[in-house]
Amino acid sequence: MDTNLLNNYVLKAIDAYPYELEETVENLNYALSYESNNAYALYLMGRLQAEQFGDYEKAKQFYAEALANKMDFHKVYQHYILVLIWNEDYDEAQKLIDFAFTVKGLNKGVVFLYQGQLLENLQDFKAALKALKQAKLFGYNDGFISYINSEISRIKNKIKPKKRKAKKKKKKKKKK
């Protein structure tokens, strides 16, 4: 198989996604017909399934296959973790997050961000805040840190109303 031709199809698919979906699919199909275990083509097919079609089960299969073929393919991890969270596969997401922390060169700040989102979905807000504070430590640009700060603020606002309701109930009991 001519590697340049395969790379050409993959690059065309990357360039077309997400604006020209028909061209993306066509080029991915060509790329996967030449090399069915091409990690980048599998990754992009997973993104297409998750983000455009909402088929998280198929997306999980493509991401898992991409990682099986190239464990150090960093782009896959964040999208795979998100799909697991969206699909409410929380145990599987936690296992992947734990493994992602062992991968050299992976952006640990992003992994801590998704750890926080997972914990928020599980309604463990204090642990989610702790994970987001860790993400902030691994942030190396203002945009990311600003986003983390807004996430922290949003989660704190989820905690505050519960405290206010508890205080109001205590005041009503004292008045009686």
PyMOL commands that set and color helices and strands:
alter all, ss='L'
color gray80, all
select helices_A, chain A and resi 3-16+21-34+39-52+56-69+74-86+90-100+108-121+125-137+142-175
alter helices_A, ss='H'
color red, helices_A
deselect
rebuild
show_as cartoon
